[in-house]
């Protein structure tokens, strides 16, 4: 029997952004059982830049300043003629990767993997405060541009064969309540991770390789863009450091901020901060996760960050605000500490709790669950089942 052909839009030019990394991993895994046609977005051209500037102006005029990203996808930056085969798989398509109007013209079924809320809202990738009733026309606030995209998505989902895959159960629950997507087939399949690679290494050796002090303890904070990424809560991290700095200094803790554009050290907040560049190499990433004793997540909005799954696999407890699907991988006071959004005092107490109870935490208990749920074999099994249900 010939292999089924699947077209996947994934950007090979970048090894950053959780959604794009997941899309490329999915391409690689599916190649074992399917003929994969990977479609590369057309980037770095004059027309691409012009289109993005134009859409940013429209967003600024009609939507204004918001806490999180908005996309309107008026244009395409892929060659639509390359979409062939039996299924189109799409992931994060912001920045005019493909327009809703072009998706309406696609003649094959679409599997749309949700890494954020954009497919099931109007223009928003995340909402500042999510209404548990579900996204509907009331969320549009009589905004012309938001209503136009909202109606386009409703029409698309009504008339096309579209199947939604969410990267966490939280996002599945949200999708089932949205006026746009509530009638679609929706299933959760966790983004695959090379679980066999993510194991804790010798901490002393890792510190040496990263030029860290073996006499010090380290806390990890990771975000693309470092502290400058507003959604990842760099501003909240600074507030937390200022409140807990005496405790950290007393216990010989320093903080690594991974994901910036340059390497440097800062003493601006009394606690020594090691700013490190975004790290693309997996083995180097594992060094960081193995050199630390604790990972912090201060995100204001998330689905389910792969970064946290990876650090948990390396036996690091995590202190995090309880947002999105994070509570699907963290068990409170067992392999981490979940904090009510966005209580700074409780977050500080979480850091103290984990450090004071590090020998009593049960960080190993969730490892087998994570390795089962996020491994590539499990992903392929669930994806294969979905594809068969679509193409039978």
NORDARA-V411053 format. One record per residue. N is the residue number from 1. RES is the residue in one small letter. PSI is psi in whole degrees, 0 to 359 (NA if undefined). OMEGA is omega in whole degrees, 0 to 359 (none if undefined). Layout:
n=(N | N)
res=(RES | RES)
psi=(PSI | PSI)
omega=(OMEGA | OMEGA)
//
This chain:
n=(1 | 2 | 3 | 4 | 5 | 6 | 7 | 8 | 9 | 10 | 11 | 12 | 13 | 14 | 15 | 16 | 17 | 18 | 19 | 20 | 21 | 22 | 23 | 24 | 25 | 26 | 27 | 28 | 29 | 30 | 31 | 32 | 33 | 34 | 35 | 36 | 37 | 38 | 39 | 40 | 41 | 42 | 43 | 44 | 45 | 46 | 47 | 48 | 49 | 50 | 51 | 52 | 53 | 54 | 55 | 56 | 57 | 58 | 59 | 60 | 61 | 62 | 63 | 64 | 65 | 66 | 67 | 68 | 69 | 70 | 71 | 72 | 73 | 74 | 75 | 76 | 77 | 78 | 79 | 80 | 81 | 82 | 83 | 84 | 85 | 86 | 87 | 88 | 89 | 90 | 91 | 92 | 93 | 94 | 95 | 96 | 97 | 98 | 99 | 100 | 101 | 102 | 103 | 104 | 105 | 106 | 107 | 108 | 109 | 110 | 111 | 112 | 113 | 114 | 115 | 116 | 117 | 118 | 119 | 120 | 121 | 122 | 123 | 124 | 125 | 126 | 127 | 128 | 129 | 130 | 131 | 132 | 133 | 134 | 135 | 136 | 137 | 138 | 139 | 140 | 141 | 142 | 143 | 144 | 145 | 146 | 147 | 148 | 149 | 150 | 151 | 152 | 153 | 154 | 155 | 156 | 157 | 158 | 159 | 160 | 161 | 162 | 163 | 164 | 165 | 166 | 167 | 168 | 169 | 170 | 171 | 172 | 173 | 174 | 175 | 176 | 177 | 178 | 179 | 180 | 181 | 182 | 183 | 184 | 185 | 186 | 187 | 188 | 189 | 190 | 191 | 192 | 193 | 194 | 195 | 196 | 197 | 198 | 199 | 200 | 201 | 202 | 203 | 204 | 205 | 206 | 207 | 208 | 209 | 210 | 211 | 212 | 213 | 214 | 215 | 216 | 217 | 218 | 219 | 220 | 221 | 222 | 223 | 224 | 225 | 226 | 227 | 228 | 229 | 230 | 231 | 232 | 233 | 234 | 235 | 236 | 237 | 238 | 239 | 240 | 241 | 242 | 243 | 244 | 245 | 246 | 247 | 248 | 249 | 250 | 251 | 252 | 253 | 254 | 255 | 256 | 257 | 258 | 259 | 260 | 261 | 262 | 263 | 264 | 265 | 266 | 267 | 268 | 269 | 270 | 271 | 272 | 273 | 274 | 275 | 276 | 277 | 278 | 279 | 280 | 281 | 282 | 283 | 284 | 285 | 286 | 287 | 288 | 289 | 290 | 291 | 292 | 293 | 294 | 295 | 296 | 297 | 298 | 299 | 300 | 301 | 302 | 303 | 304 | 305 | 306 | 307 | 308 | 309 | 310 | 311 | 312 | 313 | 314 | 315 | 316 | 317 | 318 | 319 | 320 | 321 | 322 | 323 | 324 | 325 | 326 | 327 | 328 | 329 | 330 | 331 | 332 | 333 | 334 | 335 | 336 | 337 | 338 | 339 | 340 | 341 | 342 | 343 | 344 | 345 | 346 | 347 | 348 | 349 | 350 | 351 | 352 | 353 | 354 | 355 | 356 | 357 | 358 | 359 | 360 | 361 | 362 | 363 | 364 | 365 | 366 | 367 | 368 | 369 | 370 | 371 | 372 | 373 | 374 | 375 | 376 | 377 | 378 | 379 | 380 | 381 | 382 | 383 | 384 | 385 | 386 | 387 | 388 | 389 | 390 | 391 | 392)
res=(x | x | x | x | x | x | x | x | x | x | x | x | x | x | x | x | x | x | x | x | x | x | x | x | x | x | x | x | x | x | x | x | x | x | x | x | x | x | x | x | x | x | x | x | x | x | x | x | x | x | x | x | x | x | x | x | x | x | x | x | x | x | x | x | x | x | x | x | x | x | x | x | x | x | x | x | x | x | x | x | x | x | x | x | x | x | x | x | x | x | x | x | x | x | x | x | x | x | x | x | x | x | x | x | x | x | x | x | x | x | x | x | x | x | x | x | x | x | x | x | x | x | x | x | x | x | x | x | x | x | x | x | x | x | x | x | x | x | x | x | x | x | x | x | x | x | x | x | x | x | x | x | x | x | x | x | x | x | x | x | x | x | x | x | x | x | x | x | x | x | x | x | x | x | x | x | x | x | x | x | x | x | x | x | x | x | x | x | x | x | x | x | x | x | x | x | x | x | x | x | x | x | x | x | x | x | x | x | x | x | x | x | x | x | x | x | x | x | x | x | x | x | x | x | x | x | x | x | x | x | x | x | x | x | x | x | x | x | x | x | x | x | x | x | x | x | x | x | x | x | x | x | x | x | x | x | x | x | x | x | x | x | x | x | x | x | x | x | x | x | x | x | x | x | x | x | x | x | x | x | x | x | x | x | x | x | x | x | x | x | x | x | x | x | x | x | x | x | x | x | x | x | x | x | x | x | x | x | x | x | x | x | x | x | x | x | x | x | x | x | x | x | x | x | x | x | x | x | x | x | x | x | x | x | x | x | x | x | x | x | x | x | x | x | x | x | x | x | x | x | x | x | x | x | x | x | x | x | x | x | x | x | x | x | x | x | x | x | x | x | x | x | x | x | x | x | x | x | x | x | x | x | x | x | x | x | x | x | x | x | x | x)
psi=(127 | 150 | 141 | 146 | 127 | 128 | 131 | 130 | 114 | 139 | 108 | 345 | 345 | 138 | 52 | 161 | 121 | 319 | 318 | 320 | 317 | 318 | 318 | 323 | 318 | 320 | 311 | 318 | 316 | 338 | 341 | 332 | 349 | 159 | 114 | 126 | 98 | 124 | 122 | 125 | 147 | 101 | 172 | 38 | 164 | 318 | 322 | 312 | 318 | 316 | 317 | 321 | 317 | 315 | 325 | 322 | 317 | 317 | 317 | 320 | 316 | 337 | 322 | 192 | 125 | 160 | 329 | 172 | 143 | 140 | 146 | 346 | 66 | 339 | 174 | 144 | 34 | 161 | 106 | 336 | 342 | 350 | 104 | 176 | 201 | 339 | 143 | 127 | 122 | 154 | 239 | 119 | 26 | 179 | 41 | 37 | 310 | 141 | 159 | 322 | 321 | 324 | 328 | 334 | 350 | 132 | 356 | 159 | 152 | 129 | 116 | 112 | 123 | 121 | 349 | 197 | 357 | 316 | 337 | 10 | 198 | 278 | 348 | 134 | 328 | 158 | 144 | 310 | 117 | 132 | 114 | 348 | 331 | 152 | 128 | 189 | 335 | 334 | 349 | 340 | 39 | 29 | 123 | 311 | 317 | 321 | 322 | 313 | 323 | 313 | 323 | 316 | 319 | 316 | 316 | 310 | 335 | 323 | 346 | 158 | 97 | 133 | 128 | 132 | 122 | 148 | 1 | 161 | 329 | 314 | 328 | 316 | 320 | 316 | 324 | 346 | 348 | 138 | 333 | 316 | 3 | 339 | 5 | 162 | 123 | 131 | 145 | 126 | 113 | 143 | 134 | 146 | 145 | 77 | 335 | 337 | 329 | 86 | 147 | 133 | 174 | 122 | 318 | 316 | 319 | 319 | 317 | 315 | 331 | 4 | 48 | 160 | 121 | 344 | 352 | 158 | 153 | 146 | 140 | 133 | 122 | 133 | 134 | 120 | 357 | 227 | 347 | 354 | 107 | 325 | 331 | 357 | 35 | 324 | 324 | 323 | 317 | 318 | 319 | 314 | 316 | 328 | 335 | 8 | 322 | 320 | 316 | 316 | 319 | 329 | 15 | 44 | 139 | 165 | 133 | 125 | 104 | 131 | 3 | 195 | 350 | 160 | 129 | 168 | 141 | 140 | 19 | 334 | 26 | 315 | 136 | 124 | 125 | 106 | 124 | 147 | 156 | 130 | 117 | 331 | 125 | 317 | 325 | 323 | 318 | 326 | 316 | 316 | 335 | 340 | 346 | 168 | 352 | 144 | 140 | 141 | 115 | 20 | 142 | 341 | 136 | 161 | 273 | 101 | 129 | 329 | 320 | 323 | 316 | 319 | 326 | 322 | 333 | 16 | 33 | 126 | 155 | 132 | 124 | 150 | 142 | 79 | 154 | 224 | 17 | 328 | 357 | 344 | 345 | 126 | 122 | 127 | 17 | 295 | 17 | 196 | 121 | 131 | 136 | 129 | 136 | 69 | 105 | 318 | 316 | 326 | 317 | 319 | 325 | 317 | 314 | 319 | 312 | 316 | 320 | 338 | 24 | 330 | 341 | 350 | 152 | 59 | 336 | 337 | 329 | 353 | 312 | 321 | 314 | 319 | 330 | 312 | 327 | 3 | 161 | 327 | 316 | 318 | 311 | 321 | 314 | 322 | 321 | 318 | 317 | 314 | 318 | 324 | 335 | 321 | 4 | NA)
omega=(181 | 179 | 175 | 183 | 180 | 173 | 180 | 175 | 180 | 185 | 180 | 185 | 182 | 174 | 181 | 184 | 185 | 183 | 181 | 177 | 179 | 181 | 180 | 176 | 180 | 175 | 183 | 182 | 183 | 179 | 179 | 185 | 185 | 173 | 186 | 175 | 183 | 183 | 184 | 174 | 180 | 185 | 170 | 174 | 179 | 182 | 178 | 180 | 181 | 179 | 181 | 178 | 180 | 181 | 177 | 178 | 179 | 179 | 180 | 182 | 189 | 183 | 177 | 182 | 178 | 182 | 185 | 185 | 171 | 177 | 178 | 172 | 177 | 188 | 177 | 171 | 171 | 175 | 185 | 181 | 181 | 179 | 182 | 176 | 186 | 182 | 169 | 177 | 178 | 182 | 179 | 185 | 176 | 181 | 173 | 176 | 175 | 184 | 176 | 179 | 179 | 177 | 178 | 183 | 181 | 186 | 181 | 178 | 182 | 168 | 183 | 179 | 182 | 173 | 174 | 188 | 189 | 181 | 186 | 172 | 176 | 181 | 191 | 173 | 171 | 176 | 180 | 175 | 184 | 177 | 185 | 177 | 179 | 181 | 180 | 185 | 179 | 180 | 185 | 178 | 178 | 181 | 185 | 184 | 179 | 179 | 180 | 180 | 177 | 180 | 177 | 181 | 177 | 179 | 180 | 184 | 179 | 189 | 183 | 173 | 181 | 180 | 182 | 172 | 179 | 184 | 175 | 183 | 177 | 181 | 176 | 179 | 179 | 182 | 181 | 179 | 183 | 177 | 181 | 193 | 189 | 182 | 181 | 170 | 184 | 180 | 176 | 171 | 182 | 177 | 184 | 178 | 177 | 189 | 180 | 181 | 189 | 178 | 181 | 177 | 179 | 188 | 182 | 179 | 180 | 177 | 179 | 182 | 180 | 180 | 176 | 183 | 181 | 180 | 182 | 172 | 186 | 175 | 183 | 170 | 182 | 178 | 174 | 185 | 179 | 182 | 185 | 180 | 188 | 182 | 182 | 170 | 176 | 178 | 178 | 178 | 180 | 177 | 180 | 180 | 181 | 182 | 186 | 189 | 180 | 178 | 181 | 180 | 180 | 181 | 176 | 178 | 171 | 187 | 175 | 177 | 188 | 175 | 181 | 183 | 180 | 179 | 173 | 179 | 180 | 173 | 187 | 185 | 180 | 175 | 181 | 180 | 178 | 177 | 181 | 181 | 172 | 185 | 182 | 185 | 183 | 182 | 176 | 177 | 181 | 177 | 180 | 181 | 180 | 182 | 186 | 179 | 186 | 176 | 179 | 172 | 181 | 186 | 178 | 177 | 180 | 164 | 173 | 186 | 176 | 179 | 181 | 176 | 182 | 180 | 176 | 176 | 176 | 172 | 173 | 171 | 183 | 168 | 186 | 167 | 183 | 180 | 176 | 183 | 184 | 180 | 174 | 181 | 180 | 174 | 187 | 178 | 175 | 175 | 179 | 182 | 181 | 186 | 176 | 180 | 348 | 188 | 184 | 181 | 179 | 178 | 177 | 177 | 177 | 177 | 180 | 181 | 183 | 181 | 181 | 184 | 187 | 180 | 183 | 179 | 183 | 185 | 181 | 189 | 184 | 186 | 182 | 177 | 181 | 181 | 178 | 186 | 188 | 182 | 188 | 180 | 179 | 178 | 183 | 179 | 182 | 180 | 178 | 178 | 179 | 181 | 179 | 180 | 181 | 190 | 183 | none)
//
